[in-house]
Amino acid sequence: MPGRVLDAVPVANGLTVERSDDTTQATFAFARARRARQSESLEQLWVYGGSGDYRPYLLAEAIVTHSEPRSGAHLSSLRSYVAPINPSDGSVAWYNARPLDPDSLDIRAVPDPSHHAAASVSPEMLTQEAAQAEETFRQFLASTEKLRLFHNGEFGIYSEPNESRQSFLARCLEEARRRVDDEAERLEGTFRRRLDQVKELSERDQREIDKDDTVPKNMSNEVNLAWGQRLYNMTSGKPAAVAEASQSPREGDYLEKIAMIQKAWDRELEGIREDLESKANEIEEIVVAPAGKNIEITRYLILWGAGLL
């Protein structure tokens, strides 16, 4: 097939194809790569679009890794920022830096001829000042890219990275409810034994009444309590039995014992519930700042743009 040869000139992070018979430059998307050393000249790219003159900015991108050994949290995130460069002295204003997605811009390796570059500083000074600001970029990331975790020491649980406090609190309250259920099971075993002791005592009394010929037959059923119903009332949270509902003094005495056991059960379980819910709200905030070794700069270049910030 007929064709022609195009001159291709490789650049640091991509490829630019220039056609000699066409004023249009086609620029391929450049891949992220490890940034060149400061001793090398910084790459300069241009943003197409916008209005006004071209002004210099510093585009920096880094992989920030947060690590917290106690919680086991390990999170790596890609962060891209652009900061304005003073066109008169080349200083980089990191305090005015803003997050920026480079993929949302039309970035090319050659300037847009419709824009004029407004910068009085020499290209050498511009490159030198930008290169010297790399360590400041690391400090900027260390102070701004902090990971917040939450910790409940009583339950020994940590939040997931980027989990909100409200969501973590809900998990803590759920853990408290689970522990309350476990304690309720334990208490049920304890108070069942106490209730069995009262039941055995009443059955013994009933046998003695049945053996006593002096007791009228219509009064021999004084302590025949519905133990199954009493236990159901206790485990289902129904009101405690009261002596006034008894049919005889003996029965009233046992109902009072049952009521005391049930009230003690309710008080202990409620105390456990309040204690665990209080512990669920004891949340500590942990702020994890990335260490310098955990900041890997993957892109660092001068970006010319019109009205970029």
C-alpha positions as CSV (number, residue, x, y, z in Angstrom):
1,M,0.0,0.0,0.0
2,P,1.3,3.5,-0.7
3,G,2.5,5.5,2.3
4,R,5.0,7.9,3.7
5,V,7.5,8.0,6.5
6,L,6.9,10.3,9.5
7,D,9.7,11.6,11.7
8,A,9.0,10.4,15.3
9,V,10.8,12.1,18.2
10,P,10.6,10.4,21.6
11,V,10.1,12.4,24.7
12,A,10.6,11.5,28.4
13,N,7.1,10.1,29.0
14,G,5.6,9.5,25.6
15,L,5.8,10.2,21.9
16,T,5.1,13.3,19.7
17,V,4.6,12.9,16.0
18,E,5.2,16.0,13.9
19,R,4.0,16.2,10.3
20,S,6.0,18.6,8.1
21,D,3.0,19.3,5.8
22,D,0.5,19.9,8.5
23,T,0.4,22.4,11.4
24,T,-1.5,19.9,13.6
25,Q,0.6,18.0,16.1
26,A,-0.8,14.6,17.2
27,T,0.3,13.8,20.7
28,F,0.0,10.3,22.2
29,A,-1.0,9.8,25.8
30,F,2.1,9.6,27.8
31,A,2.5,6.8,30.4
32,R,3.4,7.4,34.0
33,A,7.0,6.5,34.8
34,R,9.5,7.1,37.5
35,R,10.6,10.7,37.5
36,A,14.1,11.6,36.3
37,R,16.6,12.8,38.8
38,Q,16.9,16.4,39.7
39,S,20.2,16.6,37.9
40,E,18.3,16.1,34.6
41,S,16.3,18.8,33.0
42,L,12.6,18.9,34.0
43,E,10.1,18.1,31.3
44,Q,7.8,20.9,30.2
45,L,4.3,20.3,28.7
46,W,1.5,22.5,27.6
47,V,-2.3,22.4,28.3
48,Y,-4.5,23.2,25.3
49,G,-7.6,25.2,25.9
50,G,-8.4,28.0,28.4
51,S,-8.1,31.7,27.9
52,G,-5.4,34.2,28.6
53,D,-1.6,33.8,28.7
54,Y,0.3,30.7,29.5
55,R,1.5,30.6,33.1
56,P,3.9,28.1,34.6
57,Y,2.7,25.4,37.1
58,L,4.3,22.5,38.7
59,L,2.5,19.1,38.1
60,A,3.6,16.5,40.7
61,E,2.2,13.0,41.1
62,A,3.1,10.5,43.8
63,I,2.1,7.2,45.2
64,V,1.5,7.7,48.9
65,T,1.5,4.7,51.1
66,H,0.0,4.7,54.7
67,S,1.0,1.9,57.0
68,E,-0.2,1.4,60.6
69,P,1.2,-1.8,62.1
70,R,-1.2,-2.2,65.0
71,S,-4.3,-2.1,62.9
72,G,-2.7,-3.9,59.9
73,A,-3.8,-1.0,57.7
74,H,-1.8,-0.7,54.5
75,L,-3.1,1.7,51.8
76,S,-1.4,3.0,48.7
77,S,-3.0,5.9,46.8
78,L,-2.1,7.9,43.7
79,R,-2.1,11.6,44.3
80,S,-1.8,14.4,41.7
81,Y,-1.4,18.0,42.5
82,V,-0.7,21.2,40.6
83,A,0.9,24.3,42.2
84,P,1.4,27.7,40.7
85,I,4.9,28.9,39.9
86,N,5.8,32.6,40.4
87,P,6.6,33.8,36.9
88,S,9.0,36.4,38.2
89,D,11.3,34.3,40.4
90,G,10.3,30.7,39.7
91,S,9.3,29.8,43.3
92,V,6.6,27.1,43.7
93,A,3.6,28.0,45.9
94,W,2.8,24.6,47.4
95,Y,0.5,26.3,49.9
96,N,-1.8,27.0,46.9
97,A,-1.6,23.5,45.4
98,R,-4.8,21.9,44.3
99,P,-5.6,18.2,43.4
100,L,-5.8,17.7,39.7
101,D,-6.5,14.8,37.4
102,P,-4.1,15.1,34.5
103,D,-6.2,12.8,32.4
104,S,-8.9,15.5,32.3
105,L,-6.6,17.9,30.5
106,D,-5.5,18.1,26.9
107,I,-1.8,18.0,27.6
108,R,0.6,18.1,24.7
109,A,4.4,18.3,24.1
110,V,4.2,21.5,22.1
111,P,2.6,24.8,23.0
112,D,-0.7,26.1,21.7
113,P,0.3,29.0,19.3
114,S,-2.8,30.9,20.4
115,H,-1.4,31.5,23.9
116,H,1.5,33.7,24.9
117,A,3.9,32.7,27.7
118,A,3.8,35.2,30.5
119,A,7.0,34.6,32.5
120,S,9.9,36.9,33.1
121,V,12.2,34.3,34.8
122,S,14.7,32.5,32.6
123,P,14.0,28.9,31.6
124,E,17.1,27.8,33.5
125,M,16.0,29.5,36.7
126,L,12.5,28.1,36.3
127,T,13.8,24.6,36.0
128,Q,16.2,25.0,38.9
129,E,13.6,26.4,41.3
130,A,11.1,23.7,40.3
131,A,13.6,20.9,40.9
132,Q,14.6,22.3,44.3
133,A,10.9,22.3,45.3
134,E,10.7,18.5,45.1
135,E,11.5,18.0,48.8
136,T,8.9,20.6,49.7
137,F,6.3,18.6,47.7
138,R,7.2,15.6,49.9
139,Q,6.7,17.7,53.0
140,F,3.4,19.0,51.6
141,L,2.1,15.4,51.1
142,A,3.3,14.4,54.6
143,S,1.2,17.2,56.1
144,T,-1.9,16.9,53.9
145,E,-2.3,13.3,52.9
146,K,-3.1,11.9,56.4
147,L,-5.0,8.7,57.0
148,R,-7.5,8.8,59.8
149,L,-8.3,5.5,61.5
150,F,-10.5,4.8,64.5
151,H,-9.7,2.4,67.4
152,N,-11.9,0.9,70.1
153,G,-9.4,-0.3,72.7
154,E,-12.1,-2.1,74.8
155,F,-13.1,-4.3,72.0
156,G,-9.7,-4.4,70.3
157,I,-11.0,-3.4,66.8
158,Y,-9.9,-0.9,64.3
159,S,-11.7,0.9,61.4
160,E,-11.0,0.1,57.8
161,P,-9.1,2.7,55.8
162,N,-11.5,5.6,54.8
163,E,-14.3,4.2,57.0
164,S,-16.3,7.0,58.6
165,R,-16.6,7.4,62.4
166,Q,-20.3,6.8,62.2
167,S,-19.9,3.5,60.3
168,F,-17.2,2.4,62.8
169,L,-19.4,3.3,65.7
170,A,-22.2,1.2,64.3
171,R,-19.8,-1.7,64.1
172,C,-18.8,-1.2,67.7
173,L,-22.4,-1.1,68.8
174,E,-23.1,-4.3,66.9
175,E,-20.2,-5.9,68.7
176,A,-21.6,-4.7,72.0
177,R,-25.0,-6.3,71.2
178,R,-23.2,-9.6,70.3
179,R,-21.4,-9.6,73.7
180,V,-24.6,-8.8,75.5
181,D,-26.2,-11.8,73.9
182,D,-23.2,-13.9,75.0
183,E,-23.6,-12.6,78.6
184,A,-27.3,-13.2,78.5
185,E,-26.6,-16.9,77.8
186,R,-24.2,-17.1,80.7
187,L,-26.7,-15.3,83.0
188,E,-29.5,-17.6,82.0
189,G,-27.4,-20.6,83.1
190,T,-26.6,-19.0,86.4
191,F,-30.2,-17.9,87.2
192,R,-31.7,-21.2,86.0
193,R,-29.7,-22.9,88.7
194,R,-31.0,-20.5,91.3
195,L,-34.5,-21.0,90.1
196,D,-34.0,-24.8,90.2
197,Q,-33.0,-24.5,93.8
198,V,-36.2,-22.7,94.6
199,K,-38.2,-25.3,92.6
200,E,-36.6,-28.2,94.5
201,L,-37.4,-26.4,97.8
202,S,-41.0,-26.0,96.8
203,E,-41.3,-29.6,95.7
204,R,-39.9,-30.8,99.0
205,D,-42.4,-28.6,100.8
206,Q,-45.2,-30.0,98.7
207,R,-44.2,-33.6,99.5
208,E,-44.2,-32.8,103.2
209,I,-47.7,-31.2,102.9
210,D,-49.0,-34.2,101.0
211,K,-47.7,-36.5,103.8
212,D,-49.3,-34.4,106.5
213,D,-52.8,-35.9,107.2
214,T,-53.7,-32.8,109.2
215,V,-53.7,-30.6,106.1
216,P,-57.1,-30.4,104.4
217,K,-57.1,-31.7,100.9
218,N,-58.3,-28.4,99.5
219,M,-55.1,-26.7,100.9
220,S,-52.6,-29.4,99.8
221,N,-51.8,-27.6,96.5
222,E,-50.2,-24.5,98.2
223,V,-46.9,-24.6,96.4
224,N,-47.7,-26.2,93.1
225,L,-46.3,-23.4,90.9
226,A,-46.2,-23.2,87.1
227,W,-42.4,-23.3,86.9
228,G,-42.2,-23.4,83.1
229,Q,-44.3,-20.2,82.9
230,R,-42.1,-18.5,85.5
231,L,-39.0,-19.3,83.6
232,Y,-40.5,-18.2,80.3
233,N,-41.4,-14.9,81.9
234,M,-37.8,-14.4,83.0
235,T,-36.2,-15.2,79.7
236,S,-38.7,-13.2,77.6
237,G,-38.4,-10.0,79.7
238,K,-41.9,-10.1,81.1
239,P,-42.6,-8.5,84.5
240,A,-41.4,-10.3,87.6
241,A,-43.9,-12.4,89.6
242,V,-45.3,-10.7,92.7
243,A,-46.5,-12.2,95.9
244,E,-49.9,-10.5,95.7
245,A,-50.9,-12.8,92.8
246,S,-50.5,-15.9,95.0
247,Q,-53.3,-18.2,96.2
248,S,-51.8,-18.9,99.6
249,P,-49.1,-17.6,102.0
250,R,-46.7,-20.4,101.0
251,E,-47.2,-19.8,97.3
252,G,-46.7,-16.1,97.9
253,D,-43.4,-16.8,99.6
254,Y,-42.1,-18.7,96.6
255,L,-43.4,-16.1,94.2
256,E,-41.5,-13.5,96.1
257,K,-38.3,-15.5,95.8
258,I,-38.9,-15.9,92.1
259,A,-39.5,-12.2,91.7
260,M,-36.3,-11.4,93.5
261,I,-34.3,-13.8,91.2
262,Q,-35.9,-12.2,88.1
263,K,-35.2,-8.7,89.3
264,A,-31.6,-9.6,90.1
265,W,-31.3,-11.1,86.6
266,D,-32.7,-8.0,84.9
267,R,-30.5,-5.7,86.9
268,E,-27.3,-7.6,86.1
269,L,-28.2,-7.9,82.4
270,E,-29.1,-4.2,82.1
271,G,-25.8,-3.3,83.9
272,I,-23.9,-5.4,81.4
273,R,-25.7,-3.8,78.5
274,E,-25.1,-0.3,79.7
275,D,-21.4,-1.0,80.3
276,L,-20.8,-2.6,76.9
277,E,-22.7,0.2,75.1
278,S,-20.6,2.8,77.0
279,K,-17.4,0.9,75.9
280,A,-18.7,0.9,72.3
281,N,-18.6,4.7,72.3
282,E,-15.0,4.9,73.5
283,I,-13.4,5.6,70.2
284,E,-9.9,6.9,69.7
285,E,-8.8,8.6,66.5
286,I,-5.5,7.7,65.0
287,V,-3.9,10.0,62.4
288,V,-1.3,8.3,60.2
289,A,1.1,10.5,58.3
290,P,3.1,9.0,55.4
291,A,6.8,8.6,56.1
292,G,9.2,10.1,53.5
293,K,10.2,6.6,52.3
294,N,6.5,5.9,51.6
295,I,6.2,8.7,49.1
296,E,7.2,7.7,45.6
297,I,7.2,10.6,43.2
298,T,6.2,9.2,39.8
299,R,5.7,12.4,37.8
300,Y,7.3,15.8,38.3
301,L,7.2,18.4,35.5
302,I,6.5,22.0,34.5
303,L,3.1,22.5,33.1
304,W,2.1,25.6,31.2
305,G,-1.6,26.4,31.3
306,A,-4.0,29.2,30.7
307,G,-6.3,29.8,33.7
308,L,-5.5,26.4,35.2
309,L,-6.2,27.4,38.8
